[in-house]
Amino acid sequence: MIGRLRGTLIEKQPPYLLLDVNGVGYELQAPMTTFYRLPSLGAEVTLHTHLSITENLHQLFGFAEQRDRSLFRTLIKVNGVGPKLAIAILSGMESDDIARCVRDDNINALTKVPGIGKKTAERLVIELRDRLKNWDLPQSDLLAHSEIQQIASDNEVYAEAESALIALGYKPVEAAKMISTAAKHKPDAKSEELIRLALRSMASA
């Protein structure tokens, strides 16, 4: 089993990248959340890997963070979720955000990931709930119960605002971060105001 590779990044064409390790080129598939963290071509990079072997296909997957690989391995154990869909899920959301959606039963957020319908999102929440119960979310994310209840009631507002940003061309992970930041400044804002705040912050960045 190939568990980790360190080498020179020589190609990156999502979802594929090519890593030169002592003269041997390893082709890997990686989620967009890993591509966002990759250095420029010619630089050295270390990736945590997962080797998938089927009767007709050998595939090597690479991840910038070990916890991303851990979640990938958990996702492919879910009924109906193969490596391709697991990579798509990790491309649309950060690992901690996926764990947070499962913890909060946030079906709407999961359905924004391309390829994830409502039934698949519900299955993910049901099957991952126990498997991710010990997932170590950042301490700052461990909100009081009342705050969690407020977020749950606002999920529909946030989802609507994020969907609007995605329609404007922003990537799902970018839209989620933009709305999350806007909501921290004005947590009781409606979706239209959250969109305005998010766009304003991007324009002034």
ABEGO torsion letter per residue (X at the ends): XBABBBBBBABBBOABBBBBBGGBBBBBBBBAAAAAABBBBGBBBBBBBBBBBBAABBBBBBBABAAAAAAAAAAAABBGBBAAAAAAAAAABBAAAAAAAAAAGBAAAAAABBGBBAAAAAAAAAAAAAAAAABBBBAAABBBAAAAAAAAAAAAAAAAAAAAAAAAGBBAAAAAAAAAAAAAABAABBAAAAAAAAAAAAAAX
